[in-house]
Amino acid sequence: MKKLVNVLLTLCIVALLYIVVESIMNPIRFAEEKERRDQAVIERLNDIRNAQMEYNHLNGKGYCDNFDTLAEFIRTAQLPIVKKVGELTDNQLENNWTENKVLTLYAKARSAEIEAAKLTGRRAANKKIEADTLWQQAEREGFIKILDDGTKEFLFSRETAWVSLYDSLYHGRIDPDSLRYVPFSNGKEFELSISVDSSKIGIPTYSFEAKVLFVDYLGETSENGGLDKQEIINLLEDCDDRGRYRGLKIDNNSGNWE
């Protein structure tokens, strides 16, 4: 009888130890797995924001309100990349030169050269003189160096090249069509919305928002299974107590985790 009592006591102690350990480890496991899933969702939200910022920058008419258009934009858009050679010196700035003025001088000289090549006779000669005069001015001001063979070494230049937005922004890391899908959610999509505020001096202010609820990627319908129900309830109650959104969201300014 005494042996039986000892065995039962041992089993009770083991059970109590298990309950204590689980009560400690369960929140830790939840926090670790939540952090892993949060980071994947945050990365995707940042990808959405980067695409939206470029969409607004290149189009100048606000943000995109649907993922079909945004994905097509990512696939086809080109970004301007300016290659810079040299900077204006203090002396050049004192002589009222600006980058635009220098580039305009170059454009006029090149235009005169092109026209000279198309014309004949005196008109061609006059255009050639005009081009040479402009290039000589550029050399006097220190923007170029004309070599003995007539070629030009540009000491100051600004050249624009166009590169793929997709390659530049994502480096092939994601499929543009997958941008809409919330990680760990079994195919749920982010909620995407845009707005326009014209109340400030009649100038429209554009904004966008992309968001997802915690339950969409932590709950029962989540990929790899839902996390502990009570921990999710505690998380949502904490959001309510703090007056925070029950999930993750980002707009053109920041994310709610920052």
VMD Tcl script that draws the C-alpha trace (Angstrom):
set ca {
  {0.00 0.00 0.00}
  {2.81 2.35 0.92}
  {4.49 1.65 -2.41}
  {1.30 2.49 -4.25}
  {0.97 5.76 -2.36}
  {4.59 6.64 -3.18}
  {4.05 5.89 -6.87}
  {0.91 8.02 -6.90}
  {2.71 10.87 -5.14}
  {5.57 10.64 -7.64}
  {3.13 10.75 -10.55}
  {1.38 13.78 -9.03}
  {4.70 15.55 -8.56}
  {5.69 14.81 -12.15}
  {2.32 16.03 -13.38}
  {2.61 19.22 -11.32}
  {6.13 19.80 -12.60}
  {4.90 19.32 -16.16}
  {2.09 21.82 -15.60}
  {4.51 24.35 -14.09}
  {7.04 23.93 -16.87}
  {4.34 24.19 -19.54}
  {2.92 27.32 -17.91}
  {6.38 28.86 -18.27}
  {7.34 27.47 -21.66}
  {4.04 27.95 -23.48}
  {4.20 31.79 -23.50}
  {7.88 31.56 -24.48}
  {7.12 29.25 -27.42}
  {4.22 31.47 -28.45}
  {6.38 34.61 -28.33}
  {9.15 32.97 -30.38}
  {6.81 31.65 -33.06}
  {4.86 34.93 -33.16}
  {8.12 36.83 -33.64}
  {9.10 34.54 -36.52}
  {5.76 35.02 -38.26}
  {5.64 38.75 -37.48}
  {9.02 39.27 -39.16}
  {7.88 37.53 -42.34}
  {4.71 39.65 -42.43}
  {6.63 42.86 -41.67}
  {9.06 42.12 -44.50}
  {6.14 41.69 -46.90}
  {4.51 44.91 -45.66}
  {7.78 46.77 -46.22}
  {7.92 45.32 -49.75}
  {4.41 46.69 -50.35}
  {5.39 50.07 -49.00}
  {8.52 50.26 -51.17}
  {6.47 49.46 -54.27}
  {3.82 52.03 -53.33}
  {6.41 54.75 -52.73}
  {7.93 54.16 -56.18}
  {4.45 54.03 -57.74}
  {3.61 57.43 -56.27}
  {7.05 58.86 -57.16}
  {6.94 57.78 -60.80}
  {3.25 58.44 -61.46}
  {2.83 61.48 -59.22}
  {-0.87 60.77 -58.71}
  {-1.05 58.95 -55.42}
  {-0.85 55.29 -54.57}
  {-2.23 52.08 -56.03}
  {-5.47 50.65 -54.65}
  {-5.20 47.06 -55.93}
  {-2.53 44.38 -56.09}
  {-3.08 43.48 -59.76}
  {-2.01 46.96 -60.88}
  {0.79 47.10 -58.30}
  {2.21 43.75 -59.46}
  {2.15 44.85 -63.10}
  {3.87 48.09 -62.12}
  {6.64 46.17 -60.35}
  {7.18 43.95 -63.39}
  {7.32 46.74 -65.98}
  {8.40 50.01 -64.31}
  {11.82 51.53 -64.95}
  {13.73 53.60 -62.39}
  {15.98 56.52 -63.36}
  {19.53 56.18 -62.05}
  {21.70 59.29 -62.37}
  {25.42 58.72 -62.90}
  {27.30 61.73 -61.56}
  {30.78 62.84 -62.59}
  {32.31 65.81 -60.78}
  {30.84 68.63 -58.71}
  {30.61 72.35 -59.38}
  {33.52 74.26 -57.88}
  {33.11 77.32 -55.66}
  {34.34 79.50 -58.53}
  {31.79 78.04 -60.93}
  {29.02 78.55 -58.39}
  {30.14 82.16 -57.90}
  {29.80 82.60 -61.67}
  {26.13 81.60 -61.26}
  {26.49 78.15 -62.81}
  {24.05 75.47 -61.72}
  {23.78 71.82 -62.73}
  {20.79 72.63 -64.95}
  {22.65 75.49 -66.68}
  {25.64 73.26 -67.43}
  {23.44 70.46 -68.78}
  {21.53 73.00 -70.88}
  {24.84 74.23 -72.34}
  {25.72 70.65 -73.29}
  {22.27 70.10 -74.81}
  {22.56 73.22 -76.97}
  {26.03 72.20 -78.18}
  {24.89 68.66 -79.04}
  {21.77 69.97 -80.77}
  {23.89 72.30 -82.91}
  {26.19 69.38 -83.83}
  {23.22 67.25 -84.88}
  {21.74 70.02 -86.98}
  {25.12 70.69 -88.63}
  {25.28 67.03 -89.68}
  {21.86 67.29 -91.31}
  {22.50 70.52 -93.20}
  {24.81 71.44 -96.06}
  {26.77 74.47 -97.20}
  {26.83 77.71 -95.23}
  {24.00 76.65 -92.89}
  {25.94 73.56 -91.88}
  {29.09 75.64 -91.37}
  {27.25 78.15 -89.20}
  {25.82 75.39 -87.02}
  {29.27 73.83 -86.71}
  {30.67 77.16 -85.54}
  {27.83 77.49 -83.04}
  {28.53 74.01 -81.64}
  {32.28 74.65 -81.41}
  {31.68 77.97 -79.65}
  {29.46 76.34 -77.02}
  {31.93 73.52 -76.41}
  {34.77 76.03 -76.09}
  {32.72 77.93 -73.52}
  {32.25 74.69 -71.59}
  {36.00 74.13 -71.68}
  {36.80 77.69 -70.53}
  {34.46 77.26 -67.58}
  {36.19 74.02 -66.63}
  {33.35 71.61 -67.39}
  {35.12 69.66 -70.13}
  {38.54 69.14 -71.63}
  {38.85 69.03 -75.42}
  {41.65 66.65 -76.39}
  {43.98 67.03 -79.38}
  {41.92 64.60 -81.47}
  {38.76 66.60 -80.79}
  {37.19 64.17 -78.31}
  {35.76 65.60 -75.12}
  {36.59 64.54 -71.59}
  {33.72 65.52 -69.33}
  {34.87 66.79 -65.95}
  {31.25 67.42 -64.99}
  {28.32 65.36 -66.23}
  {24.96 63.93 -65.20}
  {23.75 60.93 -67.19}
  {20.45 59.18 -66.56}
  {20.14 55.43 -67.09}
  {16.95 53.42 -66.68}
  {16.94 50.17 -64.75}
  {14.23 47.64 -63.92}
  {12.37 48.56 -60.73}
  {11.90 44.87 -59.97}
  {15.63 44.13 -60.20}
  {16.61 47.28 -58.34}
  {14.03 47.04 -55.56}
  {13.70 43.31 -54.98}
  {16.74 41.73 -56.69}
  {14.54 38.84 -57.86}
  {13.69 38.00 -54.23}
  {9.90 37.86 -54.64}
  {7.27 37.17 -57.26}
  {5.30 40.42 -57.79}
  {2.06 38.41 -57.77}
  {2.85 37.04 -54.30}
  {3.08 40.52 -52.77}
  {-0.62 40.41 -51.87}
  {-0.44 37.22 -49.82}
  {0.06 37.21 -46.06}
  {2.78 34.75 -44.96}
  {1.51 31.85 -42.80}
  {-2.12 32.63 -43.68}
  {-3.09 29.92 -46.17}
  {-3.57 32.41 -48.99}
  {-5.21 35.34 -47.23}
  {-4.51 38.76 -48.79}
  {-3.45 41.98 -47.13}
  {-6.16 44.63 -46.96}
  {-5.06 47.51 -49.19}
  {-6.66 50.96 -49.27}
  {-5.83 54.49 -50.41}
  {-7.15 57.94 -49.52}
  {-6.89 61.55 -50.65}
  {-7.10 64.57 -48.33}
  {-7.65 67.94 -50.04}
  {-8.43 69.92 -46.90}
  {-4.98 71.54 -46.66}
  {-4.95 74.64 -48.88}
  {-6.64 72.67 -51.60}
  {-3.51 70.59 -52.23}
  {-4.31 66.86 -52.32}
  {-2.38 64.68 -49.88}
  {-2.24 61.02 -50.87}
  {-1.85 58.09 -48.50}
  {-2.18 54.32 -48.49}
  {-2.54 51.60 -45.89}
  {-1.89 47.85 -45.97}
  {-2.82 45.71 -42.99}
  {-3.59 42.23 -41.69}
  {-5.13 40.86 -38.48}
  {-3.05 38.74 -36.09}
  {-5.62 35.93 -36.25}
  {-5.10 35.65 -40.01}
  {-1.57 34.32 -39.60}
  {-1.53 33.19 -35.95}
  {-4.98 31.61 -35.66}
  {-6.43 28.18 -36.44}
  {-6.59 28.73 -40.21}
  {-2.90 29.62 -40.36}
  {-0.32 27.65 -42.29}
  {1.59 25.21 -40.01}
  {-1.31 25.36 -37.57}
  {-2.63 28.00 -35.26}
  {-0.84 29.04 -32.11}
  {-2.17 28.74 -28.56}
  {-5.73 30.11 -28.43}
  {-5.41 31.61 -24.96}
  {-2.18 33.40 -25.87}
  {-3.90 34.87 -28.94}
  {-6.81 36.01 -26.79}
  {-4.35 37.62 -24.38}
  {-2.64 39.35 -27.32}
  {-5.90 40.75 -28.69}
  {-7.03 41.93 -25.25}
  {-3.69 43.71 -24.82}
  {-4.24 45.45 -28.17}
  {-7.70 46.55 -27.06}
  {-6.39 47.82 -23.72}
  {-3.77 49.90 -25.55}
  {-6.19 51.08 -28.23}
  {-4.04 49.47 -30.93}
  {-5.00 47.70 -34.14}
  {-5.37 43.95 -33.68}
  {-2.67 43.16 -36.18}
  {0.13 44.68 -38.24}
  {-0.27 47.59 -40.63}
  {1.84 50.04 -42.60}
  {1.19 53.30 -44.43}
  {3.30 55.79 -46.38}
  {4.86 57.03 -43.14}
  {5.53 54.02 -40.91}
  {4.40 50.66 -39.59}
  {2.60 50.22 -36.28}
  {5.46 48.05 -34.97}
  {8.01 50.87 -35.28}
}
mol new
graphics top color blue
foreach p $ca { graphics top sphere $p radius 0.5 }
foreach p [lrange $ca 0 end-1] q [lrange $ca 1 end] { graphics top cylinder $p $q radius 0.2 }
display resetview
